Amino acid sequence: MTKSKTNKQRVLNLKDSLMIFVGILISVFILWYLLKNIDLYLVIKLLKEISIWTISFSLLSILISTIFRAKSWICILNNEVTFKRSYKSINEGMMLNIILPLRMGDIARALFTSNATKIPLLNLIATIVVERIFDVVIMLILLFLSIPFVLFKENIIKTIVIFTLIIIIGIIMVILLIYNVKFLETIWSFIFKKFSSFNQWGRDKITQVSNSLQILKNGKKFLQITFWMILTWTFALLSIWILLNGFFSEVNFVMPIFLQGVSGLGVSIPSSPGSIGVYEATMVFGLSAFGIDESTAFAFGLLHHFLSIVPVMIIGLISLMLDGQNIVGWFSKLQSLREVKR
């Protein structure tokens, strides 16, 4: 390795370390702020009182949601992978997102699937981006459906509007990649025309990503993807609704919808792997809109976060073992891949 490459790698590693440190610092600060106003004895008491049946059915809904997510990804990939491969890769990716920083799990999902199926890595990354767009659009729909029933502060509305604009821009980019890739290639060439090799590389990548997204031009496939994604989120909502009923005697239909939307928006901010602290904070904030005290809301958020993480960790770890993968070894490979992509 040349000296310049070594120095570049050190700079990139330093930036990553700084991002990881800032994320952990954010989580620690949020946990500290939350715990100042929370009665831990009440939290423990509430958790002990939750029925095992409530926990089991909520957990089952989460597991079913993951199955439907695997089905949706198969559709996005135009049936180029089996259900077994899709389900294993998704759980492996989600597990690594929990324990590794910087969303490395998404890259890992694409990398594992590419190695197993020989589908080009960039194509797989493009399909994961499409999946994320579906996720965020559904999340925003949930938020806007619940807005008329929940009293919002002005700054929260501004935050939602900003995220909506970002998603609209993302959707426009996807539409251009599907229907007018030449326009994006022209813009790329205009910006980088003085760098011929980089210009050609970018045009090739834009074309490659565009080719992987052509599946969305098929109306039938688009409806199939939408169908499986709606089922994915329906069972995610059901898990929240079931657990809410275990904590509270009266639960209206708006509560799980609002909580799912708020938590999806909240965990998008930088934090420690697994969104520790941030997820609980979104639940405390969301339930405060319904007059729920912070300690009870924290207990609910803590338990639902635990139920969301545990099955993914177990299934993801088993999948990695069945695939003969090593987490430590793959961390280095994922880090190298991120550096190459930059």
N, C-alpha and C positions, 0 to 999 in steps of 0.2 A: 504494500500500500504506500502511495506517494505521500510526501509530507503535507501537500495541500489537501489531499483527501482526508488525511488524518485530522488536520485542523478543522476541516468542514464537519467531520463526524463529531468532533468534540463540541463544536458550536451547537449542532443539532441536539446532541445529548443534553447539553446545558439548558437549551430552550425547553426540551421535554421535561427535564427535572424541575425547572421553574414552574411549568404549567401544572405538574403533578403536585408540587408543594403548595401552589396557590389554591388548587382544588381542595386539597386536604385542609388547608387553613380555613377555607370557606365553610366546609363541613363542621370543623371543630368549633368555629365561631357560632354557627347556627345551633349546634347542639348545646353549647354553653348558654346561649340566649334562651333557648327553649326550657332547659332544665331549671333555670332561675325561677320560673313561674309554675313549675309542675310539682305536684305532690306524688313522689315516687311510691309511697306506701299505698296510695289510692290506685296508682297504675298497676301495681302488683296484685292488689285485691281484685281489680276489674278483670285482669288477665286470668286469674284463677277461677273466676266465675263463668267464663265462657264455656259453653257446652262443647264437648268433643265432636258432637254431630254437626254443630255450626262450623267448626274448624274443618271437618272432613269434607262437607259439601262445598265450602268456599274453596278449599284446595282442589277439589275435583273440577270445579269450574275453571280454575286457572290452568289445569292440565289439559282440559278439553280445548280451551282457547289456544294453547300452543299447537295442538293437533291441527286446528283450522288454519293457523298461521303457516304451518308446513304445507297444507293444501294450497293456500294462496300463492306461495312461492313457486310451487310446481307449475301453476298456471302462468305466472309471470315468466318462468323459464320455458314456457311452451312444451311442457311435459318432457323435457330433456333429462330430468332426474327422477328417480324413484321416490316414493313416499319415505321409505326408510332412510335414504340419503338426505332428503330434505329435512326430515325431523331431527336426525342426528346433527346435521350441520347447524341448524337453527339453535338447538340447545347448547351445542359447543360454543357457538358465537355469543349467545346470551350469558353463558357461564363465564367466559373470558372477559366479557364487558363488565361483569361484577367484580372480578379480581384484578383485572389489568386496567391501566389508565388509558385515556385518549381514544376511547372507542375502538381499541385494537381488536375487540371481538368481532366487529363487522368485517374487518379485513381478514381475520382468521376464518370466518365462515366462508368467505369467497375462496380463500386459499385452500382450505380443506376440500371444498367441493371441486375446485379446479383440478387438484391432484387426483381425486377419485374418479372424475368424469372426463377430464381433458377439455372441458369447456374453458375458453379463454378467460383469464382472471378479470380483465377489464369488463367483459360482458357480464360477469357475475356481480361485480361491484355496481354496475349500472342497474341491475335488477334490484339490488338491495336499496339503492337510492329511490327507485320507483316505489318499493314497498314502504319506505320511510315517508314518501310524499302522501301515499294513501293514509298512513297512520296519522300524519299531522292534519290532513284535511278532515278526517273523521273527528279528530280531537277538537279542532276548531268548531266543527258543526255541533258537537256536544256542548261546548262552551256557549255558543250563541243560542242554542235551544234552551239553556238554563238561565241565561241572562235576565229574561223578563220575570223570573221567579226569585231572583236573588238581588239584593241591594249591593251594587258595586260602588267603590270609590272611583273617582275620576282617573287616578293614576293607573289603576288596574285596567280600565277601559283603554287607555293609551297603550299599555303594554300589549294587550290583545290585538289592537289595531296594527301595531308595529310587526308583530309576529304574522298577522294575516297578510300584510304587504309582502313580507319576505316569502311566504308560501306562494302567494300569487306570482311573484317573480320566478320562483322555482318551477311552478306549473307552466308558465310561459316558456321557460327554457326547455322543458320537456317537450312541449308542443312543437317548438321550433326544431328540436332534435328529431322528432318523428316526421313532421310534415315539410319542413323547410331547412334542412341541414345545410344547404348551399349558402343560406343567409348567414349562419353562424360561421361557416368556413370563410366567407368573405370578410366578416368582421375580424376574425382571427388573423387573416392574412394582412389586413390593413394595419393592425396593431403591431404585428411581428414581421412585417415584410423585409426589414433590414437584417433579420436573423434567419437566413434561408433554411438551415437544418432544423432549428426549433420550430419554424413556421410549418415545415412539412410534417414534422412529428406531431404537432398539434392538430393539423388537418386530418392526419391518419387516425388519431385517437377519437376525434369528433365523429368521424365516419364509423369507426368501430362501435362506439357507444350508440350511435344512431341505429345501426343495424340490429343491436341487441334490444332496442326499444320498439322495433316495428310491430311486435306482437300486440301493442296497444292500439294499433290501427284496426285490428280485428274486433268488431263490435261484440261478437259472441264471447271472445276471450276476455274483453274488458268487463263485460257483465259477470263472467265467471269469477274474475279476480275480485270485483266489487262484492259479489255474494260471499266469498270466503272471508274477505276482510271484515265485512259486517258481522258475520258469525264470530270471528275472532274477538271483536270488540264487544259483542253482545255478551259473550261468556265472561269476558273480563269485567264488564259491568255487573254481571250476575254474582261474581265472587264478592264484589264490594257490597252489593245489596244484601247478600246472605249474612255477611259479617256484621253489617250495620244492624240487622235485626237481632243479632246476638248481643249487641251493646245497648240498643235503645228499644223502647216499647213502641214508639211511633216513628216510622220511616216513610217519607214520601218519595215519589218516583224521581224527583229532581235531585235528591241528595247524591245517589251514585253517579248520575250523569255529570253533575257539577264537579264532584271529587275526581272523577276520571279525567275530565278536561283540565282541571287545575293541576293535578299531579303530573300529567303529561307535559304541560307547559313548564312547570317548576323544575322537573329533573333535567330539563334541557340546558340549565345553567351549569357552568363548570363546578365540579365538586369532586369529592373522593370517589374511587371506584365503588359502584353499587349505590351511589347517591345517598350514602348514609347521612342522616340528619336532614338532608334536603327533602327527601320524600316525606318524612315525619312532619316537617314544617309545613309542607303543602297541605297535608291532611288537617293539621291544627288550624291553618288559615281557612281552608275550605269549610270545615265544620263550624268555625266561629260565625260564619254567615247564617248558620241555623241556630245560633244561641247555645252551642255546646261548649262546655268549659274546657280549658286547655289540657288538663290532666286526662280527662276522658278521651279527648280527641287524640292526644299523644299515644295513649294505650291502644286505641284503634289503629292508628297509623303504624305503630311499631309491630303489631301482630300481622297486619295485612302485608307489610313490607317483608316480614319474616316468611310468610306463606308464599309470597311471590318469588323469593330468592331460593328457598330450600329445594323445591323440586327441580328447578333449573340447574342448581349446583349438582344435585345427585345424578340427574339424567345426563347432563353435560359431561360430567366426569366419567360416567360409565361409557358414554359414546366415544370419548377420547381414548379410553382404555381399549375398547373394541376396535378402534381404528389404529391402535398401536402408536398413538401420539404421546409426546412428552411435553408438558407445559413449559418447563424451563427451556428446553431446546427451541420450542416454537416462539417463545418470547424474543429470542435473539433474531430469529428469521423474520418475525413481524416487524421488529425494529429496523432491520436492514431494508425490508420492503418499503416501509414508510420513508426511509431516507432516499431510496431510489425514486419514489414517486415525487418527492420534492424537487 
